Structure formats: structure tokens, C-alpha cells
Amino acid sequence: MKNIPNLFTLLNLFFGCIAVIFTLQNGIAIMYNADGTQYIGIPERVGIASLFIGLAGLIDFLDGLVARIFKATSPLGKQLDSLADVVSFGVAPGMILYQFLRMSFARQLNGLDVSPLLFFPALLFPCAAAFRLAKFNVDETQRYGFKGVPTPAAGILVASMPLIYWYSGNDTVISLLLNKWLLYGVILLLSWLMTSNLPIMALKFSDYTLKSNLPKLILVVLAIIAAIFLRWLAVPVVFIFYIIVSLLAEKKALQNK
């Protein structure tokens, strides 16, 4: 029974590995619409990778719950969870960023032949994710609050990009997703957010009072509203809300001391 939570964690890792496979199997091609306009065509396998990262996120949430139910929390489980998260929410999203940089450069003349070195900044993301998880493992104060954005949150944000690209139907959003300078900025920003000491709330309940959990409930309500009206675009919007609500909650907590 003690190994049941570890099996959930390994399933998280399994889904993360599948996401990496689907991300790296796709091919990028220059394609043309009926009116002769050019666009970047890639198979929807990267979108499938996004769904597996989402499944890994669900399992990552459940393994902690299962561990508490079976009272099977352990140092081994904590380390295993972080190792799985490095792949599912670090390496797999990093490969998605790598492919989006390829897509961005593919729009240029001879863009498919540019040096792979221009895509390597995407690898900063998994490096930052690994650092963030290692820091979490040695810091016992991050039980009900985080220092820096959690790796799963940043990974799921990146995982939403292919789904937004295919299903938003918004030319402006699609153009932004293929802007290499914006992509470089996103990589740097997310890497900094993960490795920073910003006070970010954990979506766990230390008690069940309204006063203590009001910021979490506000975030849930905002997430539901955003999902209804924005669909996949809700993911980056909720991510921004998550940071803002966390910072406001921390400021209020400091004022009340």
C-alpha cells in the first residue's frame, strides 16, 4: 500500500515521457492557403503532447492526495515526485518551446536551415525547472506557500501554447506565438519566476475557514469564468491571476501582522 502513491508518481513520469515523444516527432513545413498566403504547418502531435502534460498535472495532484489518504508520505516519494516533475513539467514543455522557436524561424527566408543554437535558449526552461524543484526539496518552509512559481504551473502554461495555436482562431494571438522575441522573453520570464523567491500561494488547504482560503476561492472563480469565455486562452490568463492574487494575499498577510 505504501508504494501506491509512488506508482501514481511514476505514471506522471510516464505521461511526461510520452509528451516528449510526441513533441519531437512532428515535422515543420512551409504551407500555403488557397489565396497564396504562407503559413507554418505542423502536425497536431504537439497538441497531443500538451494533453499528456495535462494528464501528468492531474496525476501530480492526485499522488499527493493518495499519499495522504494512505498515510504513505516519505522522503523517497518526495524525491521521486520531483524527478518526475522535471520531465513532465520541465523537459517536455522545454521541447514545446524548442519547436515553437523552430516554427518562428521557419517563417523567415531559409528559416528551416538556421543554426540549432538559436533554439537552445528553450533549454533554459527545464534547467530552471530542475533548480526550482531541487530548491523546494531542501526548503521545509514551502508546505503551504511557495518561493517562486511552482514548476507544474509554469509547465502547464507552456503546454497550453500548442492548443491556443490551433484552437484560438485569433490571428493576432497566433502571430504572437510565432514571434521569436516574445518566445525568448517568455522563456526568460518563466525561468526567472520559477527560480525567484516571489511568495506564491500553494493550492492546499491548511484549514477550511473562508478567511484563510478566500484568495484560493477567488482564483477558482476567476479560472471558471476565464475557461467559459476564453477556452484555452484561459490558461495564460489564470496563470497571471495566480501570480497577482498570490502577491496581493502576501501583502495583506504582512499588513495584518
C-alpha positions as CSV (number, residue, x, y, z in Angstrom):
1,M,0.0,0.0,0.0
2,K,2.9,2.3,0.7
3,N,4.0,2.2,-2.9
4,I,0.6,3.1,-4.4
5,P,1.5,6.9,-4.3
6,N,4.8,6.1,-6.0
7,L,3.0,4.3,-8.8
8,F,1.0,7.4,-9.4
9,T,4.2,9.5,-9.5
10,L,5.7,7.1,-12.0
11,L,2.6,7.4,-14.1
12,N,3.2,11.2,-14.1
13,L,6.7,10.5,-15.4
14,F,5.3,8.0,-18.0
15,F,2.9,10.7,-19.4
16,G,5.8,13.2,-19.4
17,C,7.9,10.9,-21.5
18,I,5.0,10.3,-23.9
19,A,4.7,14.1,-24.2
20,V,8.4,14.4,-25.1
21,I,8.0,11.7,-27.8
22,F,5.0,13.4,-29.4
23,T,6.7,16.8,-29.3
24,L,9.9,15.6,-31.1
25,Q,8.1,13.5,-33.7
26,N,6.5,16.4,-35.5
27,G,7.8,17.9,-38.7
28,I,7.6,21.6,-39.7
29,A,6.7,22.6,-43.2
30,I,6.0,25.8,-45.1
31,M,2.4,25.6,-46.4
32,Y,0.1,27.9,-48.4
33,N,-3.5,28.8,-48.1
34,A,-5.9,28.9,-51.1
35,D,-5.2,32.6,-51.6
36,G,-1.5,32.0,-51.7
37,T,-0.6,33.3,-48.2
38,Q,2.0,31.4,-46.4
39,Y,1.7,29.7,-43.0
40,I,3.6,27.3,-40.9
41,G,2.2,23.8,-40.9
42,I,3.0,21.2,-38.3
43,P,1.0,18.0,-37.4
44,E,-1.1,18.2,-34.3
45,R,1.2,15.8,-32.4
46,V,2.4,18.7,-30.3
47,G,-1.2,19.3,-29.2
48,I,-1.3,15.6,-28.1
49,A,1.8,16.2,-26.1
50,S,0.0,19.1,-24.4
51,L,-2.8,16.8,-23.3
52,F,-0.3,14.3,-21.8
53,I,1.3,17.1,-19.9
54,G,-2.2,18.0,-18.6
55,L,-2.7,14.3,-17.6
56,A,0.7,14.4,-15.8
57,G,-0.6,17.5,-14.0
58,L,-3.7,15.7,-12.8
59,I,-1.7,12.7,-11.6
60,D,0.8,15.1,-9.9
61,F,-2.2,16.5,-7.9
62,L,-3.6,13.0,-7.2
63,D,-0.4,11.4,-6.0
64,G,-0.1,13.8,-3.0
65,L,-3.8,13.2,-2.2
66,V,-3.3,9.4,-2.4
67,A,-0.2,9.6,-0.2
68,R,-2.2,11.5,2.5
69,I,-5.1,9.0,2.2
70,F,-2.8,6.0,2.7
71,K,-0.6,7.9,5.1
72,A,2.3,6.9,2.9
73,T,4.3,10.2,2.6
74,S,8.0,9.5,2.6
75,P,11.4,11.2,1.6
76,L,11.6,8.7,-1.3
77,G,8.2,9.8,-2.6
78,K,9.2,13.5,-2.3
79,Q,12.4,12.9,-4.3
80,L,10.6,10.7,-6.9
81,D,7.9,13.3,-7.3
82,S,10.5,16.0,-8.2
83,L,12.3,13.7,-10.6
84,A,9.0,13.0,-12.4
85,D,8.2,16.7,-12.5
86,V,11.5,17.6,-14.1
87,V,10.5,15.5,-17.1
88,S,6.7,16.2,-17.2
89,F,6.8,20.0,-16.4
90,G,10.4,20.8,-17.3
91,V,11.8,18.8,-20.2
92,A,8.5,18.2,-22.1
93,P,7.5,21.9,-22.0
94,G,11.1,22.8,-22.9
95,M,10.8,20.7,-26.1
96,I,7.5,22.5,-26.9
97,L,9.3,25.9,-26.6
98,Y,12.1,24.5,-28.8
99,Q,9.6,23.6,-31.5
100,F,7.9,26.9,-31.3
101,L,11.2,28.6,-31.8
102,R,11.7,26.4,-34.9
103,M,8.3,27.4,-36.2
104,S,9.1,31.1,-35.6
105,F,12.4,30.9,-37.6
106,A,10.7,28.8,-40.3
107,R,8.7,31.8,-41.3
108,Q,11.9,33.5,-42.5
109,L,13.6,33.0,-45.8
110,N,15.6,29.8,-45.4
111,G,14.4,29.7,-41.9
112,L,14.4,25.9,-41.7
113,D,18.2,25.9,-42.2
114,V,19.2,28.2,-39.3
115,S,21.6,27.1,-36.7
116,P,20.0,25.0,-33.9
117,L,21.9,27.2,-31.4
118,L,19.1,29.7,-31.9
119,F,16.7,27.2,-30.4
120,F,18.9,26.3,-27.4
121,P,17.6,29.1,-25.2
122,A,14.4,26.9,-24.8
123,L,16.6,24.6,-22.7
124,L,16.9,27.2,-20.0
125,F,13.3,26.3,-19.1
126,P,14.0,22.7,-18.0
127,C,17.2,23.8,-16.3
128,A,15.2,26.4,-14.3
129,A,12.6,23.8,-13.5
130,A,15.2,21.4,-12.1
131,F,16.7,24.2,-10.0
132,R,13.2,25.1,-8.7
133,L,12.4,21.5,-7.7
134,A,15.8,21.0,-6.0
135,K,15.3,24.2,-4.0
136,F,11.8,23.0,-3.0
137,N,13.1,19.7,-1.8
138,V,15.6,21.2,0.7
139,D,13.3,24.0,1.9
140,E,10.9,22.8,4.6
141,T,9.1,26.1,4.8
142,Q,7.3,25.7,1.5
143,R,4.4,23.5,2.7
144,Y,1.5,25.9,2.4
145,G,3.2,28.5,0.3
146,F,5.9,28.6,-2.4
147,K,9.0,30.6,-3.1
148,G,8.8,31.1,-6.8
149,V,6.2,29.8,-9.3
150,P,5.8,26.0,-9.0
151,T,7.2,24.1,-11.9
152,P,3.9,22.3,-12.8
153,A,2.2,25.7,-13.1
154,A,4.9,27.0,-15.5
155,G,4.9,23.7,-17.4
156,I,1.2,23.7,-17.9
157,L,1.3,27.3,-19.1
158,V,3.8,26.3,-21.8
159,A,1.7,23.2,-22.6
160,S,-1.3,25.4,-23.4
161,M,0.6,27.1,-26.3
162,P,0.0,24.4,-29.0
163,L,-3.7,24.2,-28.0
164,I,-4.0,28.0,-28.2
165,Y,-2.2,28.0,-31.6
166,W,-4.6,25.5,-33.1
167,Y,-7.9,26.3,-31.5
168,S,-7.9,30.1,-30.6
169,G,-8.8,31.1,-34.2
170,N,-7.2,34.5,-33.4
171,D,-4.6,35.6,-36.0
172,T,-3.1,38.2,-33.6
173,V,-2.6,35.5,-30.9
174,I,-1.1,33.1,-33.4
175,S,1.2,35.7,-34.7
176,L,2.4,36.5,-31.2
177,L,3.1,32.8,-30.5
178,L,5.3,32.7,-33.6
179,N,7.3,35.8,-32.6
180,K,10.8,34.7,-31.7
181,W,11.5,37.7,-29.5
182,L,8.3,37.1,-27.5
183,L,9.2,33.4,-27.1
184,Y,12.7,34.3,-25.9
185,G,11.1,36.7,-23.4
186,V,8.6,34.0,-22.2
187,I,11.5,31.6,-21.7
188,L,13.5,34.1,-19.6
189,L,10.4,35.3,-17.6
190,L,9.2,31.8,-16.7
191,S,12.7,30.7,-15.8
192,W,13.1,33.7,-13.5
193,L,9.6,33.2,-12.0
194,M,10.5,29.6,-11.1
195,T,13.9,30.4,-9.6
196,S,12.8,33.6,-7.8
197,N,11.7,34.0,-4.2
198,L,8.3,35.5,-5.0
199,P,5.7,34.4,-2.5
200,I,3.3,32.2,-4.4
201,M,0.3,30.6,-2.7
202,A,0.0,26.8,-2.7
203,L,-3.3,25.4,-3.7
204,K,-3.6,23.4,-0.5
205,F,-5.8,23.9,2.5
206,S,-4.3,24.3,5.9
207,D,-7.8,24.7,7.3
208,Y,-11.3,25.2,5.9
209,T,-12.2,28.7,7.0
210,L,-13.3,31.2,4.4
211,K,-10.9,33.9,5.6
212,S,-7.8,31.6,5.1
213,N,-8.9,30.3,1.8
214,L,-10.5,33.4,0.2
215,P,-7.6,34.0,-2.2
216,K,-7.8,30.4,-3.5
217,L,-11.6,30.6,-3.9
218,I,-11.2,33.9,-5.8
219,L,-8.7,32.2,-8.1
220,V,-11.0,29.3,-8.7
221,V,-13.9,31.6,-9.6
222,L,-11.7,33.6,-12.0
223,A,-10.5,30.3,-13.6
224,I,-14.0,29.1,-14.2
225,I,-15.1,32.4,-15.8
226,A,-12.0,32.6,-17.9
227,A,-12.4,29.0,-19.1
228,I,-16.0,29.7,-20.2
229,F,-15.2,32.8,-22.2
230,L,-11.6,32.2,-23.3
231,R,-11.3,28.4,-23.6
232,W,-7.5,27.6,-24.0
233,L,-6.6,31.2,-23.7
234,A,-7.8,31.0,-20.1
235,V,-4.6,29.2,-19.1
236,P,-2.2,32.1,-19.5
237,V,-4.9,34.5,-18.1
238,V,-5.3,32.3,-15.0
239,F,-1.5,32.0,-14.7
240,I,-1.3,35.8,-14.5
241,F,-4.2,35.9,-12.0
242,Y,-2.4,33.3,-9.9
243,I,0.7,35.4,-9.5
244,I,-1.3,38.6,-8.9
245,V,-3.6,37.0,-6.3
246,S,-0.6,35.4,-4.6
247,L,1.2,38.7,-4.3
248,L,-1.9,40.5,-3.0
249,A,-2.5,37.8,-0.5
250,E,1.1,38.0,0.8
251,K,0.9,41.8,1.0
252,K,-2.4,41.6,3.0
253,A,-0.8,39.0,5.3
254,L,2.2,41.2,6.0
255,Q,-0.1,44.2,6.8
256,N,-2.1,42.1,9.3
257,K,1.0,41.0,11.2
